[in-house]
Amino acid sequence: MNYLIYLFYGIIQGFTEFLPISSSAHLKVLSEFFGLKDPGSSLSAIVQIASVLALLMYFRKDFRTINGSFFVDNYLYKRKIFISILIGSISIIFLGGFIKFIIPQFYETYLRSNVLIGVISILTALLMYLSQLTKNKDITLENHSFLNSFLIGLAQSFAIIPGVSRSGITITMALLLGWKRVDAAKFSFLLGIPAISLAAFVEILSSIKGNLLISYGPLFAALISAFITSYISIKFLIRYISLKGLKIFVFYKLFFGLLILFWEFVL
């Protein structure tokens, strides 16, 4: 049974990490809906390692060395992406560290509450809708500014709150700034590599120090399923967003948020 439960965690994590709908919110709410234990922030972050590996696999050509020299004649170096990712990661490092080490109980008790997840889902859906109304989308991975990188990274820092999708909020901010859809999605995914990796690393250390009991067999099943579904999710979103934008996800998040509030206050 543990294997099936962890397989479920992995599938939900993989499909929702890169779709702009919030993986942490879906892991918590869907687990409760099916009568399963909330995996918690620690296990959720650890399973995200598989999502990082899926990102590295998808962008492997961009990370390859050329002539034996790292980043020489490389797409990431030429187009300032490496520096942009560092700049964009500053905010989430400080905010994530503050929440994790200064107010951990507040995070688990209030920020992960279903009511707040529902409200946040609705608000971010409206913000995503506004991003679809912006015109003159001509900023790309080639011509973006470092100020853009910082602002998108600042938006990413709010993804520490369940209900705020990391990919959703970063793509939304990029679109509001005037980025092209595909470039916004690619930068969002690349920006997620250090953010997700750092969160997973911190949670692993915390789990070790706190003697958190984790079943390694089922955890491996979760990692495998999360890797496969994450890769599928990345490929799907980059193709889909270039054609359709975020509209379908706006309606989904609005429905998801309203359904949670109905569940909490009416049922």
DRENPA-3360 file (N, C-alpha, C; in nm, 2 decimals, always signed):
BEGIN
1 = MNYLIYLF = +0.08/-0.12/+0.00/+0.00/+0.00/+0.00/+0.09/+0.13/+0.00 ~ +0.20/+0.12/+0.08/+0.29/+0.24/+0.08/+0.34/+0.27/-0.06 ~ +0.37/+0.17/-0.14/+0.42/+0.19/-0.27/+0.32/+0.26/-0.36 ~ +0.19/+0.22/-0.35/+0.09/+0.29/-0.43/+0.07/+0.43/-0.38 ~ +0.07/+0.45/-0.25/+0.05/+0.59/-0.20/+0.17/+0.68/-0.25 ~ +0.29/+0.63/-0.24/+0.40/+0.72/-0.28/+0.41/+0.73/-0.44 ~ +0.36/+0.63/-0.51/+0.34/+0.64/-0.65/+0.25/+0.75/-0.69 ~ +0.14/+0.76/-0.61/+0.04/+0.87/-0.62/+0.10/+1.00/-0.60;
9 = YGIIQGFT = +0.18/+1.01/-0.49/+0.25/+1.14/-0.46/+0.34/+1.18/-0.58 ~ +0.41/+1.09/-0.63/+0.50/+1.12/-0.74/+0.43/+1.16/-0.87 ~ +0.32/+1.10/-0.90/+0.25/+1.13/-1.02/+0.19/+1.27/-1.01 ~ +0.13/+1.30/-0.89/+0.08/+1.44/-0.87/+0.19/+1.54/-0.87 ~ +0.30/+1.52/-0.80/+0.41/+1.61/-0.80/+0.46/+1.64/-0.94 ~ +0.48/+1.53/-1.02/+0.53/+1.55/-1.16/+0.44/+1.63/-1.25 ~ +0.32/+1.59/-1.25/+0.22/+1.66/-1.34/+0.20/+1.80/-1.30 ~ +0.20/+1.83/-1.17/+0.16/+1.97/-1.13/+0.28/+2.06/-1.10;
17 = EFLPISSS = +0.40/+2.01/-1.09/+0.51/+2.10/-1.07/+0.53/+2.20/-1.17 ~ +0.52/+2.17/-1.30/+0.55/+2.26/-1.41/+0.42/+2.32/-1.47 ~ +0.31/+2.25/-1.46/+0.19/+2.31/-1.50/+0.16/+2.43/-1.40 ~ +0.11/+2.54/-1.44/+0.09/+2.65/-1.35/-0.03/+2.64/-1.26 ~ -0.03/+2.53/-1.18/-0.15/+2.51/-1.09/-0.11/+2.47/-0.95 ~ +0.02/+2.48/-0.91/+0.07/+2.46/-0.78/+0.07/+2.31/-0.73 ~ +0.19/+2.25/-0.73/+0.21/+2.11/-0.69/+0.18/+2.09/-0.54 ~ +0.23/+2.18/-0.46/+0.22/+2.17/-0.31/+0.07/+2.17/-0.28;
25 = AHLKVLSE = -0.01/+2.26/-0.34/-0.15/+2.26/-0.31/-0.22/+2.13/-0.35 ~ -0.19/+2.08/-0.47/-0.25/+1.96/-0.52/-0.21/+1.84/-0.44 ~ -0.09/+1.83/-0.40/-0.04/+1.72/-0.31/-0.12/+1.72/-0.18 ~ -0.14/+1.83/-0.12/-0.21/+1.84/+0.01/-0.36/+1.81/-0.01 ~ -0.42/+1.88/-0.10/-0.57/+1.88/-0.11/-0.61/+1.74/-0.16 ~ -0.54/+1.69/-0.27/-0.58/+1.56/-0.33/-0.56/+1.45/-0.23 ~ -0.45/+1.46/-0.15/-0.42/+1.35/-0.05/-0.53/+1.34/+0.05 ~ -0.58/+1.46/+0.10/-0.69/+1.46/+0.19/-0.82/+1.41/+0.13;
33 = FFGLKDPG = -0.84/+1.45/+0.00/-0.96/+1.41/-0.06/-0.97/+1.26/-0.08 ~ -0.86/+1.20/-0.10/-0.86/+1.05/-0.12/-0.84/+0.98/+0.01 ~ -0.84/+1.05/+0.12/-0.82/+0.99/+0.25/-0.68/+0.95/+0.29 ~ -0.58/+1.01/+0.22/-0.44/+0.98/+0.25/-0.38/+1.09/+0.34 ~ -0.27/+1.05/+0.39/-0.20/+1.14/+0.48/-0.13/+1.26/+0.40 ~ -0.14/+1.38/+0.45/-0.07/+1.49/+0.38/+0.07/+1.46/+0.38 ~ +0.14/+1.46/+0.26/+0.28/+1.42/+0.26/+0.37/+1.52/+0.33 ~ +0.32/+1.65/+0.35/+0.39/+1.75/+0.42/+0.50/+1.82/+0.33;
41 = SSLSAIVQ = +0.55/+1.93/+0.38/+0.64/+2.01/+0.30/+0.77/+1.93/+0.28 ~ +0.82/+1.86/+0.38/+0.95/+1.79/+0.37/+0.95/+1.68/+0.26 ~ +0.85/+1.59/+0.26/+0.84/+1.49/+0.16/+0.82/+1.55/+0.02 ~ +0.73/+1.65/+0.02/+0.70/+1.71/-0.11/+0.83/+1.77/-0.18 ~ +0.91/+1.83/-0.09/+1.03/+1.90/-0.14/+1.13/+1.79/-0.19 ~ +1.14/+1.68/-0.12/+1.24/+1.57/-0.15/+1.20/+1.51/-0.29 ~ +1.07/+1.49/-0.30/+1.02/+1.43/-0.43/+1.05/+1.52/-0.55 ~ +1.06/+1.65/-0.52/+1.09/+1.75/-0.63/+1.22/+1.73/-0.69;
49 = IASVLALL = +1.31/+1.65/-0.63/+1.44/+1.62/-0.69/+1.42/+1.56/-0.83 ~ +1.32/+1.47/-0.84/+1.29/+1.41/-0.96/+1.25/+1.51/-1.07 ~ +1.18/+1.62/-1.03/+1.14/+1.72/-1.12/+1.27/+1.80/-1.17 ~ +1.36/+1.82/-1.08/+1.49/+1.88/-1.13/+1.56/+1.80/-1.23 ~ +1.57/+1.67/-1.20/+1.63/+1.58/-1.30/+1.56/+1.58/-1.43 ~ +1.43/+1.59/-1.43/+1.36/+1.60/-1.56/+1.39/+1.73/-1.63 ~ +1.41/+1.84/-1.56/+1.45/+1.96/-1.62/+1.59/+1.95/-1.68 ~ +1.68/+1.89/-1.61/+1.82/+1.87/-1.66/+1.82/+1.78/-1.79;
57 = MYFRKDFR = +1.73/+1.68/-1.79/+1.72/+1.60/-1.90/+1.66/+1.67/-2.02 ~ +1.56/+1.75/-2.00/+1.50/+1.83/-2.11/+1.59/+1.93/-2.17 ~ +1.67/+2.00/-2.08/+1.76/+2.10/-2.13/+1.91/+2.05/-2.14 ~ +1.92/+1.92/-2.16/+2.06/+1.87/-2.16/+2.14/+1.92/-2.27 ~ +2.08/+1.95/-2.38/+2.16/+2.00/-2.50/+2.22/+2.14/-2.47 ~ +2.14/+2.21/-2.39/+2.19/+2.35/-2.36/+2.30/+2.35/-2.25 ~ +2.31/+2.24/-2.18/+2.41/+2.23/-2.07/+2.54/+2.16/-2.12 ~ +2.54/+2.11/-2.24/+2.66/+2.04/-2.28/+2.78/+2.13/-2.30;
65 = TINGSFFV = +2.89/+2.08/-2.27/+3.01/+2.15/-2.29/+3.05/+2.15/-2.44 ~ +3.12/+2.25/-2.48/+3.16/+2.26/-2.62/+3.31/+2.28/-2.62 ~ +3.38/+2.19/-2.69/+3.53/+2.19/-2.70/+3.59/+2.18/-2.56 ~ +3.52/+2.11/-2.47/+3.58/+2.08/-2.34/+3.58/+2.20/-2.25 ~ +3.51/+2.31/-2.28/+3.51/+2.43/-2.20/+3.37/+2.46/-2.16 ~ +3.34/+2.46/-2.03/+3.20/+2.48/-1.99/+3.15/+2.62/-2.02 ~ +3.03/+2.63/-2.08/+2.97/+2.75/-2.12/+3.03/+2.83/-2.23 ~ +3.14/+2.77/-2.29/+3.20/+2.84/-2.40/+3.12/+2.81/-2.53;
73 = DNYLYKRK = +3.09/+2.92/-2.60/+3.00/+2.91/-2.72/+2.87/+2.84/-2.69 ~ +2.83/+2.85/-2.56/+2.71/+2.78/-2.52/+2.59/+2.88/-2.51 ~ +2.48/+2.83/-2.55/+2.35/+2.91/-2.55/+2.32/+2.98/-2.42 ~ +2.35/+2.91/-2.31/+2.32/+2.96/-2.18/+2.42/+3.08/-2.15 ~ +2.54/+3.07/-2.19/+2.64/+3.18/-2.16/+2.61/+3.30/-2.25 ~ +2.60/+3.28/-2.38/+2.58/+3.39/-2.47/+2.46/+3.47/-2.44 ~ +2.36/+3.41/-2.39/+2.23/+3.48/-2.38/+2.21/+3.52/-2.23 ~ +2.31/+3.52/-2.15/+2.31/+3.58/-2.01/+2.22/+3.49/-1.92;
81 = IFISILIG = +2.18/+3.37/-1.96/+2.08/+3.30/-1.88/+2.14/+3.26/-1.75 ~ +2.27/+3.22/-1.75/+2.33/+3.17/-1.63/+2.33/+3.28/-1.52 ~ +2.37/+3.40/-1.56/+2.37/+3.51/-1.46/+2.23/+3.55/-1.42 ~ +2.14/+3.54/-1.52/+2.00/+3.57/-1.49/+1.93/+3.48/-1.39 ~ +1.97/+3.35/-1.40/+1.92/+3.25/-1.31/+1.97/+3.28/-1.17 ~ +2.10/+3.32/-1.16/+2.16/+3.35/-1.03/+2.08/+3.47/-0.97 ~ +2.06/+3.57/-1.05/+1.99/+3.69/-1.00/+1.85/+3.66/-0.96 ~ +1.78/+3.58/-1.04/+1.64/+3.54/-1.01/+1.63/+3.45/-0.89;
89 = SISIIFLG = +1.74/+3.39/-0.85/+1.73/+3.30/-0.73/+1.75/+3.37/-0.60 ~ +1.79/+3.49/-0.60/+1.82/+3.56/-0.48/+1.70/+3.57/-0.38 ~ +1.59/+3.61/-0.43/+1.47/+3.64/-0.35/+1.42/+3.51/-0.28 ~ +1.41/+3.40/-0.35/+1.35/+3.28/-0.29/+1.45/+3.22/-0.19 ~ +1.58/+3.24/-0.21/+1.67/+3.19/-0.11/+1.65/+3.26/+0.03 ~ +1.64/+3.39/+0.02/+1.62/+3.47/+0.15/+1.48/+3.45/+0.21 ~ +1.37/+3.45/+0.12/+1.24/+3.43/+0.17/+1.22/+3.29/+0.22 ~ +1.26/+3.19/+0.14/+1.25/+3.05/+0.18/+1.32/+3.02/+0.31;
97 = GFIKFIIP = +1.44/+3.08/+0.32/+1.52/+3.06/+0.45/+1.45/+3.12/+0.57 ~ +1.39/+3.24/+0.55/+1.32/+3.30/+0.66/+1.20/+3.22/+0.70 ~ +1.12/+3.17/+0.61/+1.00/+3.09/+0.64/+1.04/+2.96/+0.71 ~ +1.14/+2.90/+0.65/+1.18/+2.76/+0.70/+1.24/+2.76/+0.84 ~ +1.32/+2.86/+0.86/+1.40/+2.86/+0.99/+1.35/+2.96/+1.10 ~ +1.27/+3.06/+1.05/+1.22/+3.16/+1.15/+1.08/+3.13/+1.19 ~ +0.99/+3.10/+1.09/+0.85/+3.08/+1.12/+0.80/+2.95/+1.07 ~ +0.86/+2.84/+1.10/+0.82/+2.71/+1.04/+0.68/+2.67/+1.08;
105 = QFYETYLR = +0.65/+2.69/+1.21/+0.51/+2.65/+1.26/+0.40/+2.73/+1.20 ~ +0.43/+2.86/+1.17/+0.33/+2.95/+1.10/+0.30/+2.89/+0.96 ~ +0.41/+2.85/+0.90/+0.40/+2.80/+0.76/+0.31/+2.67/+0.76 ~ +0.34/+2.58/+0.85/+0.27/+2.45/+0.85/+0.12/+2.47/+0.89 ~ +0.10/+2.56/+0.99/-0.03/+2.57/+1.05/-0.13/+2.66/+0.96 ~ -0.07/+2.77/+0.91/-0.16/+2.87/+0.84/-0.14/+2.87/+0.69 ~ -0.02/+2.88/+0.65/+0.01/+2.89/+0.50/-0.03/+2.77/+0.43 ~ -0.03/+2.65/+0.49/-0.07/+2.53/+0.43/-0.22/+2.49/+0.46;
113 = SNVLIGVI = -0.30/+2.59/+0.51/-0.44/+2.56/+0.53/-0.52/+2.55/+0.40 ~ -0.62/+2.47/+0.40/-0.70/+2.46/+0.27/-0.77/+2.59/+0.24 ~ -0.81/+2.66/+0.34/-0.89/+2.79/+0.31/-0.79/+2.88/+0.24 ~ -0.67/+2.90/+0.29/-0.58/+2.99/+0.23/-0.54/+2.94/+0.09 ~ -0.52/+2.81/+0.07/-0.49/+2.75/-0.06/-0.60/+2.79/-0.16 ~ -0.72/+2.78/-0.12/-0.84/+2.81/-0.21/-0.84/+2.96/-0.25 ~ -0.82/+3.05/-0.15/-0.81/+3.19/-0.18/-0.70/+3.23/-0.27 ~ -0.58/+3.17/-0.24/-0.46/+3.20/-0.32/-0.48/+3.15/-0.46;
121 = SILTALLM = -0.54/+3.04/-0.48/-0.56/+2.98/-0.61/-0.65/+3.07/-0.69 ~ -0.75/+3.13/-0.63/-0.84/+3.22/-0.70/-0.77/+3.35/-0.74 ~ -0.69/+3.41/-0.64/-0.62/+3.53/-0.67/-0.52/+3.52/-0.78 ~ -0.44/+3.41/-0.78/-0.34/+3.39/-0.88/-0.41/+3.36/-1.01 ~ -0.52/+3.30/-1.01/-0.60/+3.28/-1.14/-0.63/+3.41/-1.20 ~ -0.67/+3.51/-1.12/-0.70/+3.64/-1.17/-0.58/+3.71/-1.23 ~ -0.47/+3.69/-1.16/-0.34/+3.75/-1.20/-0.30/+3.69/-1.33 ~ -0.31/+3.56/-1.35/-0.28/+3.49/-1.47/-0.37/+3.54/-1.59;
129 = YLSQLTKN = -0.49/+3.57/-1.56/-0.59/+3.62/-1.66/-0.54/+3.76/-1.71 ~ -0.49/+3.85/-1.61/-0.44/+3.98/-1.65/-0.32/+3.97/-1.74 ~ -0.24/+3.87/-1.72/-0.12/+3.85/-1.80/-0.15/+3.81/-1.94 ~ -0.27/+3.76/-1.97/-0.31/+3.72/-2.10/-0.36/+3.84/-2.18 ~ -0.38/+3.96/-2.11/-0.43/+4.08/-2.18/-0.32/+4.17/-2.22 ~ -0.20/+4.14/-2.18/-0.09/+4.23/-2.22/-0.05/+4.21/-2.36 ~ +0.00/+4.32/-2.42/+0.04/+4.32/-2.56/+0.19/+4.34/-2.58 ~ +0.23/+4.35/-2.70/+0.37/+4.38/-2.74/+0.47/+4.28/-2.67;
137 = KDITLENH = +0.44/+4.16/-2.68/+0.53/+4.06/-2.62/+0.65/+4.03/-2.71 ~ +0.76/+4.11/-2.68/+0.88/+4.10/-2.77/+1.01/+4.07/-2.69 ~ +1.00/+4.05/-2.56/+1.12/+4.02/-2.48/+1.14/+3.87/-2.48 ~ +1.27/+3.83/-2.50/+1.31/+3.69/-2.52/+1.42/+3.66/-2.43 ~ +1.47/+3.53/-2.44/+1.59/+3.49/-2.36/+1.71/+3.57/-2.41 ~ +1.71/+3.62/-2.53/+1.82/+3.69/-2.59/+1.83/+3.84/-2.54 ~ +1.71/+3.91/-2.53/+1.72/+4.05/-2.51/+1.66/+4.10/-2.38 ~ +1.64/+4.00/-2.29/+1.58/+4.04/-2.16/+1.69/+4.12/-2.07;
145 = SFLNSFLI = +1.64/+4.19/-1.98/+1.73/+4.26/-1.89/+1.75/+4.19/-1.75 ~ +1.85/+4.22/-1.68/+1.87/+4.16/-1.55/+1.76/+4.21/-1.45 ~ +1.71/+4.33/-1.47/+1.59/+4.37/-1.39/+1.48/+4.28/-1.41 ~ +1.45/+4.23/-1.53/+1.35/+4.13/-1.56/+1.37/+4.01/-1.48 ~ +1.50/+3.96/-1.48/+1.54/+3.84/-1.40/+1.51/+3.86/-1.26 ~ +1.54/+3.97/-1.20/+1.52/+3.99/-1.06/+1.37/+3.99/-1.03 ~ +1.29/+4.06/-1.11/+1.14/+4.07/-1.08/+1.07/+3.94/-1.10 ~ +1.11/+3.86/-1.19/+1.06/+3.72/-1.21/+1.10/+3.64/-1.09;
153 = GLAQSFAI = +1.22/+3.65/-1.05/+1.27/+3.58/-0.93/+1.20/+3.62/-0.80 ~ +1.17/+3.75/-0.79/+1.09/+3.80/-0.68/+0.95/+3.74/-0.68 ~ +0.89/+3.73/-0.79/+0.76/+3.66/-0.80/+0.77/+3.51/-0.76 ~ +0.88/+3.45/-0.81/+0.90/+3.31/-0.77/+0.91/+3.29/-0.62 ~ +0.96/+3.38/-0.55/+0.97/+3.36/-0.40/+0.84/+3.34/-0.33 ~ +0.73/+3.39/-0.39/+0.60/+3.37/-0.33/+0.55/+3.23/-0.35 ~ +0.61/+3.15/-0.43/+0.57/+3.02/-0.46/+0.60/+2.93/-0.33 ~ +0.66/+2.98/-0.23/+0.68/+2.91/-0.11/+0.55/+2.89/-0.04;
161 = IPGVSRSG = +0.45/+2.97/-0.08/+0.31/+2.96/-0.03/+0.23/+2.86/-0.11 ~ +0.18/+2.76/-0.05/+0.10/+2.66/-0.12/-0.02/+2.73/-0.19 ~ -0.05/+2.70/-0.31/-0.15/+2.77/-0.39/-0.09/+2.86/-0.49 ~ +0.03/+2.90/-0.46/+0.10/+2.99/-0.56/+0.19/+2.89/-0.64 ~ +0.16/+2.87/-0.77/+0.24/+2.79/-0.85/+0.37/+2.85/-0.89 ~ +0.48/+2.78/-0.87/+0.61/+2.84/-0.90/+0.62/+2.87/-1.05 ~ +0.58/+2.78/-1.13/+0.59/+2.80/-1.28/+0.48/+2.90/-1.32 ~ +0.36/+2.89/-1.25/+0.25/+2.99/-1.29/+0.29/+3.13/-1.26;
169 = ITITMALL = +0.34/+3.16/-1.14/+0.37/+3.30/-1.10/+0.49/+3.35/-1.18 ~ +0.59/+3.27/-1.21/+0.70/+3.32/-1.29/+0.66/+3.35/-1.43 ~ +0.59/+3.26/-1.49/+0.54/+3.28/-1.63/+0.45/+3.40/-1.64 ~ +0.36/+3.41/-1.54/+0.27/+3.52/-1.53/+0.35/+3.66/-1.53 ~ +0.44/+3.66/-1.44/+0.52/+3.79/-1.42/+0.60/+3.82/-1.55 ~ +0.65/+3.72/-1.62/+0.73/+3.74/-1.74/+0.63/+3.79/-1.85 ~ +0.51/+3.74/-1.86/+0.41/+3.78/-1.96/+0.37/+3.93/-1.93 ~ +0.35/+3.96/-1.80/+0.32/+4.10/-1.76/+0.43/+4.19/-1.80;
177 = LGWKRVDA = +0.56/+4.15/-1.80/+0.67/+4.23/-1.83/+0.69/+4.24/-1.99 ~ +0.61/+4.16/-2.06/+0.62/+4.16/-2.20/+0.70/+4.05/-2.27 ~ +0.72/+3.94/-2.20/+0.80/+3.83/-2.26/+0.71/+3.75/-2.36 ~ +0.78/+3.69/-2.46/+0.71/+3.60/-2.54/+0.68/+3.47/-2.46 ~ +0.57/+3.40/-2.50/+0.52/+3.29/-2.42/+0.62/+3.18/-2.40 ~ +0.68/+3.13/-2.51/+0.77/+3.02/-2.51/+0.89/+3.06/-2.42 ~ +0.95/+3.18/-2.44/+1.07/+3.22/-2.37/+1.03/+3.23/-2.22 ~ +0.91/+3.28/-2.19/+0.87/+3.29/-2.05/+0.87/+3.15/-1.98;
185 = AKFSFLLG = +0.81/+3.05/-2.05/+0.81/+2.92/-2.00/+0.95/+2.86/-1.98 ~ +1.03/+2.88/-2.08/+1.17/+2.82/-2.07/+1.25/+2.88/-1.96 ~ +1.24/+3.02/-1.94/+1.31/+3.08/-1.83/+1.25/+3.04/-1.70 ~ +1.12/+3.02/-1.69/+1.06/+2.98/-1.57/+1.12/+2.84/-1.53 ~ +1.13/+2.75/-1.62/+1.18/+2.62/-1.59/+1.33/+2.62/-1.55 ~ +1.41/+2.70/-1.62/+1.55/+2.71/-1.59/+1.57/+2.77/-1.45 ~ +1.48/+2.87/-1.42/+1.49/+2.94/-1.29/+1.45/+2.84/-1.18 ~ +1.38/+2.74/-1.21/+1.33/+2.64/-1.11/+1.44/+2.55/-1.07;
193 = IPAISLAA = +1.55/+2.53/-1.15/+1.65/+2.43/-1.12/+1.72/+2.46/-0.98 ~ +1.77/+2.58/-0.96/+1.83/+2.61/-0.83/+1.73/+2.62/-0.71 ~ +1.61/+2.67/-0.74/+1.51/+2.69/-0.64/+1.46/+2.56/-0.59 ~ +1.43/+2.47/-0.68/+1.38/+2.34/-0.64/+1.49/+2.25/-0.57 ~ +1.61/+2.26/-0.63/+1.72/+2.18/-0.58/+1.75/+2.22/-0.43 ~ +1.76/+2.36/-0.41/+1.79/+2.41/-0.28/+1.69/+2.37/-0.17 ~ +1.56/+2.38/-0.21/+1.45/+2.34/-0.12/+1.46/+2.19/-0.09 ~ +1.49/+2.11/-0.18/+1.50/+1.96/-0.16/+1.62/+1.93/-0.07;
201 = FVEILSSI = +1.73/+2.00/-0.09/+1.85/+1.98/-0.01/+1.83/+2.02/+0.13 ~ +1.77/+2.13/+0.15/+1.74/+2.18/+0.29/+1.65/+2.08/+0.36 ~ +1.54/+2.03/+0.29/+1.45/+1.94/+0.35/+1.51/+1.80/+0.38 ~ +1.60/+1.76/+0.30/+1.68/+1.64/+0.33/+1.76/+1.65/+0.45 ~ +1.83/+1.76/+0.47/+1.91/+1.78/+0.59/+1.82/+1.79/+0.71 ~ +1.71/+1.86/+0.70/+1.61/+1.87/+0.81/+1.56/+1.74/+0.85 ~ +1.53/+1.65/+0.75/+1.47/+1.52/+0.77/+1.57/+1.43/+0.85 ~ +1.70/+1.45/+0.81/+1.80/+1.37/+0.87/+1.82/+1.41/+1.02;
209 = KGNLLISY = +1.83/+1.54/+1.04/+1.84/+1.59/+1.18/+1.72/+1.56/+1.26 ~ +1.60/+1.56/+1.20/+1.48/+1.54/+1.28/+1.44/+1.39/+1.28 ~ +1.53/+1.31/+1.23/+1.50/+1.16/+1.23/+1.37/+1.13/+1.17 ~ +1.33/+1.20/+1.06/+1.21/+1.17/+0.99/+1.21/+1.03/+0.93 ~ +1.11/+0.95/+0.96/+1.11/+0.82/+0.90/+1.05/+0.82/+0.76 ~ +1.13/+0.78/+0.67/+1.09/+0.77/+0.53/+1.12/+0.63/+0.47 ~ +1.02/+0.57/+0.41/+1.04/+0.44/+0.35/+1.11/+0.46/+0.22 ~ +1.23/+0.41/+0.21/+1.31/+0.44/+0.09/+1.26/+0.37/-0.03;
217 = GPLFAALI = +1.21/+0.25/-0.02/+1.15/+0.18/-0.14/+1.04/+0.25/-0.20 ~ +0.93/+0.29/-0.12/+0.83/+0.37/-0.18/+0.87/+0.51/-0.22 ~ +0.97/+0.57/-0.15/+1.02/+0.70/-0.20/+1.08/+0.69/-0.34 ~ +1.15/+0.58/-0.36/+1.21/+0.56/-0.50/+1.10/+0.55/-0.60 ~ +0.99/+0.48/-0.57/+0.88/+0.47/-0.66/+0.82/+0.61/-0.69 ~ +0.82/+0.69/-0.59/+0.77/+0.83/-0.60/+0.86/+0.91/-0.69 ~ +0.99/+0.89/-0.67/+1.09/+0.97/-0.75/+1.08/+0.93/-0.90 ~ +1.07/+0.80/-0.93/+1.06/+0.75/-1.07/+0.93/+0.81/-1.13;
225 = SAFITSYI = +0.82/+0.79/-1.07/+0.69/+0.84/-1.13/+0.69/+0.99/-1.14 ~ +0.76/+1.06/-1.05/+0.76/+1.21/-1.06/+0.85/+1.25/-1.17 ~ +0.96/+1.18/-1.20/+1.05/+1.21/-1.31/+0.98/+1.20/-1.44 ~ +0.91/+1.09/-1.46/+0.85/+1.06/-1.59/+0.74/+1.16/-1.61 ~ +0.65/+1.19/-1.51/+0.54/+1.28/-1.53/+0.59/+1.42/-1.54 ~ +0.70/+1.46/-1.47/+0.76/+1.59/-1.48/+0.81/+1.62/-1.63 ~ +0.87/+1.52/-1.68/+0.93/+1.54/-1.82/+0.81/+1.56/-1.92 ~ +0.71/+1.48/-1.90/+0.59/+1.49/-1.99/+0.53/+1.63/-1.97;
233 = SIKFLIRY = +0.52/+1.67/-1.85/+0.46/+1.80/-1.82/+0.54/+1.92/-1.88 ~ +0.67/+1.91/-1.88/+0.75/+2.02/-1.93/+0.73/+2.02/-2.08 ~ +0.74/+1.91/-2.15/+0.72/+1.91/-2.30/+0.58/+1.96/-2.34 ~ +0.48/+1.92/-2.26/+0.35/+1.96/-2.29/+0.33/+2.11/-2.28 ~ +0.38/+2.17/-2.17/+0.35/+2.31/-2.14/+0.42/+2.40/-2.24 ~ +0.55/+2.37/-2.27/+0.62/+2.45/-2.37/+0.55/+2.45/-2.50 ~ +0.50/+2.34/-2.54/+0.43/+2.33/-2.67/+0.29/+2.40/-2.66 ~ +0.22/+2.37/-2.55/+0.08/+2.43/-2.54/+0.08/+2.58/-2.52;
241 = ISLKGLKI = +0.17/+2.63/-2.44/+0.17/+2.77/-2.41/+0.20/+2.86/-2.53 ~ +0.28/+2.81/-2.62/+0.31/+2.88/-2.74/+0.19/+2.90/-2.83 ~ +0.10/+2.81/-2.82/-0.02/+2.81/-2.90/-0.14/+2.87/-2.83 ~ -0.16/+2.84/-2.71/-0.29/+2.88/-2.64/-0.27/+2.97/-2.52 ~ -0.15/+2.99/-2.47/-0.13/+3.07/-2.35/-0.18/+3.00/-2.22 ~ -0.22/+3.08/-2.13/-0.25/+3.03/-1.99/-0.40/+3.02/-1.97 ~ -0.48/+3.05/-2.07/-0.63/+3.06/-2.04/-0.69/+2.94/-1.98 ~ -0.66/+2.82/-2.02/-0.72/+2.70/-1.97/-0.68/+2.68/-1.82;
249 = FVFYKLFF = -0.56/+2.72/-1.79/-0.51/+2.71/-1.65/-0.58/+2.82/-1.56 ~ -0.62/+2.93/-1.62/-0.69/+3.03/-1.54/-0.82/+2.98/-1.49 ~ -0.89/+2.91/-1.58/-1.02/+2.86/-1.55/-1.01/+2.74/-1.45 ~ -0.90/+2.66/-1.47/-0.88/+2.55/-1.38/-0.85/+2.59/-1.24 ~ -0.76/+2.69/-1.23/-0.73/+2.74/-1.09/-0.84/+2.81/-1.02 ~ -0.92/+2.88/-1.10/-1.04/+2.94/-1.05/-1.14/+2.83/-1.00 ~ -1.16/+2.73/-1.08/-1.25/+2.62/-1.04/-1.19/+2.55/-0.91 ~ -1.06/+2.52/-0.92/-1.00/+2.45/-0.81/-1.01/+2.53/-0.68;
257 = GLLILFWE = -0.99/+2.66/-0.68/-1.00/+2.74/-0.56/-1.14/+2.74/-0.51 ~ -1.24/+2.76/-0.60/-1.38/+2.77/-0.55/-1.42/+2.63/-0.50 ~ -1.38/+2.52/-0.56/-1.41/+2.39/-0.51/-1.36/+2.37/-0.37 ~ -1.24/+2.41/-0.34/-1.18/+2.39/-0.21/-1.26/+2.47/-0.11 ~ -1.29/+2.60/-0.14/-1.37/+2.68/-0.04/-1.51/+2.62/-0.02 ~ -1.57/+2.56/-0.13/-1.70/+2.50/-0.11/-1.69/+2.38/-0.02 ~ -1.58/+2.30/-0.04/-1.56/+2.18/+0.04/-1.54/+2.22/+0.19 ~ -1.47/+2.33/+0.21/-1.44/+2.37/+0.35/-1.56/+2.43/+0.42;
265 = FVL = -1.64/+2.51/+0.35/-1.74/+2.58/+0.42/-1.89/+2.53/+0.40 ~ -1.91/+2.45/+0.30/-2.04/+2.40/+0.27/-2.06/+2.25/+0.30 ~ -1.96/+2.17/+0.26/-1.98/+2.03/+0.28/-1.95/+1.99/+0.42;
% end
